[in-house]
């Protein structure tokens, strides 16, 4: 083979095209142009939509194994949690059944004792379920609005409770809503009973910057300890007796003061209220108080004469009254 017939062109593998820098600049400019055109005119939006539509079945098919594994683990975990909840519910049901049996026995015994002592039956407070609407806008008071009013039988002074204990008292009533003043309000007060020492007292709101209560007018040597539970005493004729109110958080006894400073924390969480129960005041079920008889003038003069006759020393005053 002669040298003139040899192909001197390099093979395709060794052929040299544009330089790497030129390719980088070209593709970089193309990428910038496509991004600018897409952000301004949406040039590639139809292309992306078509690719997304075409790749959606593929994505869903690839997610099937992952979904099966995840759902299987969730199913097994749910079965385990359900079995644990069932066991806890059965145990709680057994405890409640035992407690209900004891309660019925105590109620029957209480009824027999009241019958022996000729006492009146215990008052049963009526209740109306309510829900929180919103809190009052006054930053210096702790009041809330509820969605029950005079149309549902709510009256001013009615106690308000939840599952934890006493929340406050209805202070304003409207046709379809009412205002409840919470226990920690500075104008709130409630009579309480120490369940340990059976000592009565009065708890007032507004302590610790409006976040707690205070048991006032208690002597410095009063039998009050931290952790004591306070309930309603029922002596005011508003709150039914025995409702949880607060617990003693701190007792400050000072020698230079005649009264101890006792800080209370309400047992009910007053910041996360949702559903409430409005009770009928006990005064609505109590018999009316007997009125004091008013004597007329003639009866008063007769009584004055009788007293004057019985006491000679005051005859002159009796004659003056008769005139």
C-alpha positions in Angstrom: 0.0 0.0 0.0 1.4 3.4 -1.0 1.6 6.2 1.4 -0.7 8.3 -0.7 -3.6 6.0 -0.2 -3.4 6.1 3.7 -6.4 7.9 5.3 -4.8 10.5 7.6 -8.0 11.7 9.3 -8.1 10.8 12.9 -10.6 8.2 14.1 -13.9 9.4 15.7 -12.7 8.7 19.2 -9.8 11.1 18.8 -11.6 13.9 16.9 -11.3 17.3 18.5 -14.4 19.5 18.6 -15.0 22.8 20.4 -13.0 23.3 23.5 -14.4 22.5 26.9 -14.5 26.2 27.9 -16.5 27.0 24.8 -19.0 24.2 25.6 -19.3 25.5 29.2 -20.0 29.0 28.0 -22.5 27.9 25.4 -24.5 25.6 27.7 -24.3 28.2 30.5 -25.8 30.9 28.3 -28.4 28.4 27.1 -29.4 27.5 30.6 -29.6 31.2 31.7 -31.7 31.9 28.6 -34.1 29.1 29.3 -34.5 30.0 32.9 -35.2 33.7 32.0 -37.6 32.7 29.3 -39.4 30.2 31.5 -39.7 32.6 34.4 -41.0 35.5 32.2 -42.9 33.8 29.4 -43.4 30.2 30.6 -41.7 28.6 27.6 -41.1 25.2 29.2 -44.4 25.0 31.1 -46.1 22.8 28.4 -43.1 20.6 28.3 -43.0 20.2 32.1 -46.7 19.5 32.2 -46.3 16.8 29.6 -43.4 15.2 31.4 -45.2 15.3 34.7 -48.3 13.7 33.2 -46.2 11.0 31.5 -44.1 10.3 34.6 -47.0 10.2 37.1 -47.9 6.5 36.6 -44.2 5.7 37.0 -44.0 7.6 40.3 -47.2 6.0 41.6 -45.9 2.6 40.7 -42.6 3.2 42.5 -44.5 4.5 45.6 -46.6 1.3 45.9 -44.0 -0.7 47.8 -43.2 2.2 50.1 -46.9 2.7 50.8 -47.4 -1.0 51.5 -44.6 -1.1 54.0 -45.7 2.1 55.7 -49.3 1.1 55.9 -48.4 -2.4 57.1 -46.3 -0.9 59.9 -49.0 1.6 60.8 -51.6 -1.2 60.9 -49.5 -3.4 63.2 -48.8 -0.4 65.4 -52.5 0.5 65.5 -53.4 -3.0 66.5 -50.9 -2.9 69.4 -52.1 0.5 70.6 -55.8 -0.6 70.3 -55.0 -3.7 72.4 -53.3 -1.6 75.0 -56.2 0.9 75.1 -58.7 -1.9 75.4 -56.8 -3.4 78.4 -56.6 0.1 80.1 -60.3 0.7 79.4 -61.3 -2.7 80.9 -59.2 -1.9 84.0 -60.7 1.5 84.3 -64.2 0.1 83.9 -63.6 -2.4 86.7 -62.4 0.4 89.0 -65.4 2.5 88.1 -67.8 -0.4 88.7 -66.3 -0.9 92.1 -66.5 2.8 92.9 -70.1 2.9 91.6 -71.0 0.1 93.9 -69.5 1.9 96.9 -71.2 5.1 95.9 -74.6 3.4 95.8 -74.0 1.8 99.1 -72.9 5.2 100.7 -75.9 7.0 99.1 -78.3 4.4 100.6 -76.6 4.7 104.0 -76.7 8.5 103.8 -80.5 8.4 103.0 -81.1 6.2 106.0 -79.1 8.4 108.3 -80.9 11.5 107.1 -84.2 9.7 107.6 -83.2 8.8 111.2 -82.1 12.3 112.0 -85.1 13.8 110.3 -82.9 15.9 108.0 -84.0 17.4 104.7 -82.8 15.6 101.5 -79.6 17.0 99.9 -80.2 19.6 97.3 -79.6 18.6 93.7 -78.2 21.4 91.5 -79.5 21.6 88.0 -76.9 22.1 85.2 -76.7 23.6 81.7 -73.9 22.7 79.4 -72.1 25.7 77.8 -69.2 26.4 75.5 -66.6 29.2 75.6 -67.2 31.9 73.0 -64.2 34.2 73.7 -62.4 36.0 76.5 -63.1 39.5 77.6 -60.9 42.2 76.1 -60.2 43.9 79.4 -56.5 43.0 80.2 -57.1 43.8 83.9 -59.9 41.3 84.5 -60.3 37.5 83.9 -63.7 37.1 82.4 -65.1 34.9 79.6 -68.2 34.8 77.5 -70.2 31.6 77.1 -72.9 30.7 74.6 -75.8 30.2 77.1 -77.9 33.0 78.5 -81.3 33.8 79.9 -83.1 31.9 77.2 -81.5 28.7 78.4 -82.2 29.4 82.1 -78.8 30.9 83.1 -79.2 33.4 86.0 -76.8 35.9 87.5 -74.7 34.4 90.3 -74.8 30.8 88.9 -71.7 28.7 89.6 -69.6 27.5 86.6 -67.6 24.3 86.8 -65.9 21.8 84.5 -64.5 18.3 85.0 -61.7 19.5 87.3 -63.5 21.8 89.6 -65.0 25.3 90.1 -64.2 27.9 87.4 -66.1 31.0 88.5 -69.5 32.6 88.7 -71.9 34.2 86.2 -71.9 37.9 86.7 -73.8 39.2 83.7 -76.6 37.6 81.7 -77.8 38.4 78.2 -80.5 36.7 76.2 -78.2 34.3 74.3 -74.9 34.7 76.2 -73.4 35.3 79.6 -70.3 36.7 81.3 -68.4 34.4 83.7 -65.9 35.9 86.2 -63.1 33.4 86.8 -61.8 32.6 90.3 -58.5 34.4 89.7 -60.2 37.7 88.9 -59.4 40.5 91.3 -63.1 40.9 92.2 -63.8 37.2 92.7 -64.4 35.6 96.1 -65.6 32.2 97.2 -66.1 30.5 100.6 -63.9 27.4 101.0 -63.4 24.5 103.3 -60.1 22.8 104.1 -60.7 19.1 103.7 -57.9 18.2 106.1 -58.6 20.5 109.0 -62.3 21.2 108.3 -61.6 24.9 108.7 -63.6 27.4 106.8 -62.3 30.5 105.0 -62.7 32.9 102.1 -60.6 32.7 99.0 -60.1 35.8 96.8 -58.7 36.3 93.3 -56.0 38.6 92.0 -53.0 37.1 93.8 -49.6 36.7 92.2 -50.3 39.2 89.4 -53.7 37.7 88.6 -52.6 34.1 88.1 -53.5 32.7 91.6 -55.8 33.1 94.6 -55.3 34.1 98.2 -56.8 32.8 101.4 -57.3 35.9 103.4 -58.0 36.7 107.1 -56.4 33.6 108.4 -54.4 33.9 111.6 -50.7 33.4 111.6 -50.9 30.2 113.6 -53.9 28.8 111.6 -53.7 25.1 110.7 -53.0 25.5 107.0 -50.2 23.5 105.2 -48.9 23.4 101.7 -50.8 20.9 99.6 -54.1 21.2 101.5 -57.1 20.8 99.3 -59.9 23.4 99.5 -63.5 22.7 98.4 -66.6 24.8 98.4 -68.2 25.0 101.9 -71.7 25.6 100.7 -72.5 28.1 103.5 -73.1 30.9 101.0 -76.2 29.3 99.4 -74.6 29.6 95.9 -72.0 26.9 95.4 -72.9 23.2 96.2 -70.7 21.9 98.9 -67.7 19.6 98.1 -66.7 21.0 94.8 -62.8 21.2 94.3 -61.6 24.8 94.3 -57.9 25.1 94.9 -54.9 23.8 96.7 -52.5 25.6 99.0 -49.3 26.5 97.1 -47.5 28.6 99.7 -47.9 29.7 103.3 -46.0 32.8 104.5 -46.1 33.3 108.3 -44.6 36.6 109.5 -44.2 37.5 113.1 -44.9 41.2 112.4 -48.3 40.5 110.9 -51.4 39.1 112.5 -52.5 37.2 109.4 -50.7 34.6 107.3 -50.3 35.1 103.6 -51.6 32.0 101.9 -51.4 31.6 98.1 -53.7 29.2 96.4 -53.6 27.6 92.9 -57.0 26.7 91.3 -57.4 23.0 90.6 -59.0 23.8 87.2 -56.8 25.0 84.3 -58.3 28.4 83.6 -56.3 29.0 80.4 -57.5 26.1 78.3 -61.2 26.2 78.7 -63.6 24.9 76.1 -66.7 23.2 77.6 -68.3 24.3 80.8 -71.2 23.5 83.1 -73.5 26.2 84.6 -75.2 25.1 87.8 -78.3 26.5 89.3 -77.6 28.5 92.5 -78.6 26.6 95.7 -80.5 29.7 96.8 -83.1 29.0 94.1 -84.0 25.7 95.8 -84.0 26.8 99.4 -87.2 27.8 101.1 -87.8 31.6 101.5 -86.7 33.2 104.7 -89.5 34.0 107.2 -90.4 37.7 107.2 -90.2 39.6 110.4 -93.7 40.6 111.5 -94.3 44.3 111.5 -96.4 45.6 114.5 -98.8 48.4 113.9 -98.8 51.5 116.2 -101.6 50.2 118.4 -99.8 46.9 119.0 -96.6 48.8 119.7 -98.3 51.0 122.3 -99.9 48.0 123.9 -96.6 46.3 124.2 -95.1 49.5 125.7 -97.9 49.7 128.3 -97.4 46.0 129.2 -93.7 46.5 129.7 -94.3 49.6 131.7 -96.7 47.8 134.1 -94.3 45.0 134.6 -91.5 47.4 135.3 -92.5 50.3 137.5 -89.2 52.1 137.0 -90.2 52.8 133.4 -93.8 53.9 134.0 -93.0 57.4 133.0 -91.7 56.3 129.6 -94.7 54.0 129.2 -97.1 57.0 129.8 -95.1 59.0 127.3 -95.5 56.3 124.7 -99.2 56.1 125.4 -99.6 59.8 124.6 
